[in-house]
Amino acid sequence: MSKQVALVTGGGRGIGLGIANTLAENGFNLVIDDVHQETTIQADLASLRERGADVKYIQADISQADQRKMLLDQIDQYFQRLDLLVNNAGVAPKQRLDILEATEESFERVLSINLKGPYFLTQQVANWMIRQKQTDPSRKPKIINISSVSAFASSPSRGEYCVSKAGVSMMTKLFADRLAEYEIPVYEIQPGIIMTDMTEVVKEKYDQLIANGITPIKRWGYPEDIAKGVIALALDFFPFSTGEVIHVDGGFHIRRL
């Protein structure tokens, strides 16, 4: 029970699974939350356990209040602690529509999963972390939000996604401010163009953009690139920082002429 426990939402594939692999390799026990049936990712869970982690998979939709409560109740019952929350779960619009045509249904779905869920999950986790620190001041809990360059870069064909990630970026600042008195840092990682299921549908477009120099580093990013940023924060390499934004985007955020 002395090993730190990390919760990775959306940890069953893509960026979340890459983060989970790196955390396992660095001595963390893991809670993987996703909406998929556990049977669909048994091989990945087995691989995490081979890396030395005690892994609990919990199928939960964090956009739903009762499922967020169930998620944390099960973590408490199984591990009796939580040291790191990685808010990674997120979705793109089911259909890319121009902002002049986008639907309220899509807006509500994307904002509910990408922003409302992480916001209130973080609220619950933060209160639990505060209680843990009051019981054991040596604990060093942390919260890491995975947002996107879409927090600041306009994509009018998926406006709801951009709005949700901009919200996550402000959420980072709000919780960093509020939790500083408890010495619970909150960080944000902004991925750029990352090779995942979400970007596979527009691979040709991004291949061309990268070749034409949209990123100074001319390659796709990979889940492992995000995971390296997470582990640097998780291992307390930035103890005098909170609210910090780490760009993992090949330099996309650099404004250049």
Phi, psi and omega per residue, in radians:
M1 nan 0.004 -3.130
S2 -1.428 -0.301 3.139
K3 -1.256 2.505 3.092
Q4 -1.209 2.594 -3.115
V5 -2.009 2.262 3.123
A6 -2.039 2.378 2.998
L7 -1.814 2.133 3.093
V8 -2.009 1.924 3.094
T9 -1.397 2.551 -3.050
G10 1.099 0.586 -3.016
G11 -1.541 0.110 -3.065
G12 -1.461 -0.190 -3.119
R13 -2.853 3.034 3.010
G14 0.983 -2.392 -3.107
I15 -1.033 -0.731 -3.108
G16 -1.062 -0.752 3.122
L17 -1.175 -0.666 3.073
G18 -1.068 -0.707 3.089
I19 -1.118 -0.780 -3.128
A20 -1.068 -0.728 3.124
N21 -1.031 -0.789 -3.101
T22 -1.214 -0.670 3.079
L23 -1.103 -0.735 3.117
A24 -1.074 -0.726 3.141
E25 -1.167 -0.322 -3.103
N26 -1.919 0.424 2.920
G27 1.597 0.187 3.120
F28 -1.597 2.480 2.814
N29 -1.427 2.757 -2.919
L30 -2.323 2.474 2.846
V31 -1.997 2.095 3.104
I32 -1.803 2.100 3.072
D33 -1.916 2.317 3.027
D34 -2.777 3.014 -3.116
V35 -1.649 -0.080 -3.082
H36 -1.481 2.708 3.046
Q37 -1.093 2.440 -3.115
E38 -1.013 -0.570 -3.096
T39 -1.102 -0.393 -3.094
T40 -1.371 -0.262 -3.110
I41 -2.227 0.470 -3.107
Q42 -1.013 -0.709 -3.110
A43 -1.114 -0.701 3.128
D44 -1.184 -0.685 3.095
L45 -1.132 -0.685 3.101
A46 -1.110 -0.676 3.119
S47 -1.120 -0.689 3.086
L48 -1.086 -0.721 -3.141
R49 -1.181 -0.578 3.075
E50 -1.131 -0.402 3.088
R51 -1.435 0.048 3.035
G52 1.757 0.062 -3.087
A53 -1.605 2.505 2.873
D54 -1.448 2.082 -2.985
V55 -2.082 2.236 3.003
K56 -2.041 2.199 3.082
Y57 -1.731 2.308 3.110
I58 -2.259 2.118 3.100
Q59 -1.472 1.957 -3.088
A60 -2.672 2.469 3.072
D61 -1.715 1.868 -3.015
I62 -1.232 -0.139 3.068
S63 -1.333 -0.180 -3.102
Q64 -1.861 2.213 -3.052
A65 -1.044 -0.740 -3.110
D66 -1.164 -0.564 3.135
Q67 -1.354 -0.536 3.025
R68 -1.110 -0.744 3.114
K69 -1.111 -0.785 3.107
M70 -1.031 -0.730 3.136
L71 -1.010 -0.889 -3.097
L72 -1.248 -0.586 3.077
D73 -1.083 -0.738 -3.134
Q74 -1.193 -0.646 3.083
I75 -1.101 -0.776 3.140
D76 -1.083 -0.738 -3.138
Q77 -1.155 -0.661 -3.034
Y78 -1.483 -0.809 -3.049
F79 -1.895 -0.385 -3.064
Q80 1.038 0.377 3.105
R81 -2.890 2.812 3.005
L82 -2.649 2.116 -3.047
D83 -1.879 -0.401 -3.068
L84 -2.533 2.219 2.995
L85 -1.921 2.172 3.031
V86 -1.966 1.829 3.107
N87 -1.415 1.636 -3.068
N88 -2.000 -0.432 -3.050
A89 -1.000 2.385 3.121
G90 -3.016 2.771 3.138
V91 -2.332 2.714 2.965
A92 -1.650 2.860 3.030
P93 -0.997 2.528 3.101
K94 -1.084 -0.544 3.118
Q95 -2.406 2.245 3.096
R96 -1.305 1.996 3.128
L97 -2.181 2.491 3.049
D98 -0.930 2.504 -3.099
I99 -1.019 -0.376 3.084
L100 -1.382 -0.152 -3.100
E101 -2.166 -0.143 -3.030
A102 -1.100 2.667 -3.020
T103 -1.780 2.704 3.048
E104 -1.118 -0.614 -3.140
E105 -1.027 -0.800 3.125
S106 -1.163 -0.744 3.128
F107 -1.012 -0.831 -3.102
E108 -1.144 -0.691 3.120
R109 -1.108 -0.876 -3.070
V110 -1.164 -0.772 -3.130
L111 -1.168 -0.611 -3.132
S112 -1.138 -0.756 -3.107
I113 -1.391 -0.779 -2.995
N114 -1.439 -0.431 -3.045
L115 -2.196 -0.965 -3.105
K116 -1.045 -0.806 -3.131
G117 -1.030 -0.969 3.106
P118 -1.048 -0.628 -3.120
Y119 -1.059 -0.878 -3.079
F120 -1.425 -0.455 2.984
L121 -1.127 -0.754 3.111
T122 -1.088 -0.695 3.090
Q123 -0.992 -0.836 -3.128
Q124 -1.161 -0.785 -3.133
V125 -1.122 -0.727 -3.126
A126 -1.038 -0.757 3.113
N127 -1.119 -0.664 3.076
W128 -1.144 -0.751 3.131
M129 -1.095 -0.667 3.091
I130 -1.065 -0.788 3.121
R131 -1.102 -0.679 3.121
Q132 -1.112 -0.733 3.137
K133 -1.181 -0.576 3.093
Q134 -1.159 -0.586 3.104
T135 -1.366 -0.669 -3.101
D136 -2.424 1.626 -3.088
P137 -1.073 -0.254 3.140
S138 -1.329 -0.236 3.128
R139 -1.131 2.543 3.125
K140 -2.248 1.174 -3.113
P141 -1.205 2.705 -3.105
K142 -2.544 2.750 3.076
I143 -2.265 2.293 -3.141
I144 -2.223 2.163 3.115
N145 -1.798 2.268 3.065
I146 -1.686 1.913 3.135
S147 -1.803 -2.124 -3.095
S148 -3.102 2.762 2.974
V149 -1.104 -0.275 3.064
S150 -1.193 -0.131 3.032
A151 -1.160 -0.403 -3.132
F152 -2.290 -0.252 -3.104
A153 -1.754 2.237 -3.070
S154 -1.318 2.319 2.985
S155 -2.339 1.561 -3.039
P156 -1.086 -0.222 3.106
S157 -1.540 -0.023 3.067
R158 -2.632 0.975 -3.068
G159 -1.035 -0.658 -3.111
E160 -1.099 -0.601 3.099
Y161 -1.168 -0.778 3.140
C162 -1.067 -0.778 3.139
V163 -1.079 -0.729 -3.122
S164 -1.109 -0.703 -3.109
K165 -1.321 -0.561 3.005
A166 -1.099 -0.647 3.079
G167 -1.129 -0.712 3.091
V168 -1.077 -0.657 3.127
S169 -1.110 -0.763 3.078
M170 -1.197 -0.647 3.084
M171 -0.991 -0.676 3.104
T172 -1.031 -0.833 -3.131
K173 -1.102 -0.744 -3.099
L174 -1.096 -0.859 -3.123
F175 -1.245 -0.577 3.077
A176 -1.080 -0.745 3.116
D177 -1.109 -0.870 -3.039
R178 -1.205 -0.597 -3.023
L179 -1.632 -0.066 -3.115
A180 -1.040 -0.636 -3.126
E181 -1.123 -0.374 3.121
Y182 -1.703 0.083 -3.116
E183 1.025 0.768 3.043
I184 -2.016 1.751 -3.108
P185 -1.295 2.602 3.100
V186 -2.229 2.223 -3.067
Y187 -2.159 2.880 3.090
E188 -2.331 2.332 2.995
I189 -1.972 2.255 3.141
Q190 -1.901 1.699 3.074
P191 -1.212 2.660 3.031
G192 -1.740 -2.253 -3.126
I193 -1.465 1.815 -3.033
I194 -2.004 2.398 -3.134
M195 -1.302 1.786 3.121
T196 -2.518 3.103 3.067
D197 -1.033 -0.606 -3.078
M198 -1.139 -0.635 -3.085
T199 -1.638 -0.151 -3.108
E200 -1.029 -0.589 -3.073
V201 -1.244 -0.292 3.119
V202 -2.137 0.519 -3.051
K203 -1.046 -0.777 -3.102
E204 -1.083 -0.715 3.115
K205 -1.042 -0.836 -3.090
Y206 -1.275 -0.554 3.033
D207 -0.971 -0.793 -3.106
Q208 -1.201 -0.751 3.131
L209 -1.075 -0.744 3.127
I210 -1.135 -0.756 3.118
A211 -1.061 -0.554 -3.125
N212 -1.531 0.038 2.992
G213 1.658 0.385 3.119
I214 -1.094 -0.448 3.028
T215 -2.085 2.344 3.098
P216 -0.981 -0.675 3.029
I217 -1.525 1.930 -2.945
K218 -1.515 1.269 2.996
R219 -2.784 2.865 2.982
W220 -1.193 2.636 2.919
G221 -1.532 2.824 -3.125
Y222 -2.277 2.757 3.122
P223 -0.891 -0.584 3.135
E224 -1.103 -0.539 3.111
D225 -1.128 -0.731 3.093
I226 -1.169 -0.729 -3.100
A227 -1.053 -0.622 3.126
K228 -1.151 -0.633 3.052
G229 -1.148 -0.747 3.136
V230 -1.063 -0.799 -3.048
I231 -1.204 -0.565 3.079
A232 -1.082 -0.696 3.096
L233 -1.277 -0.735 -3.082
A234 -1.123 -0.560 -3.112
L235 -1.533 0.216 2.991
D236 1.217 0.600 3.081
F237 -1.393 -0.106 3.119
F238 -2.247 1.094 -3.014
P239 -1.256 -0.322 -3.119
F240 -1.884 0.496 3.134
S241 -2.267 2.512 2.946
T242 -2.700 2.653 -3.037
G243 1.265 0.141 -3.078
E244 -1.267 2.459 3.066
V245 -1.872 2.137 3.101
I246 -1.819 2.052 3.125
H247 -1.515 2.101 3.046
V248 -2.118 1.335 -2.902
D249 -2.484 0.292 -3.136
G250 1.163 0.310 -3.132
G251 1.543 0.193 -3.114
F252 -0.967 -0.616 -3.059
H253 -1.242 -0.199 3.110
I254 -1.256 2.188 3.068
R255 -1.531 2.072 -3.062
R256 -2.386 2.656 3.133
L257 -1.766 nan nan
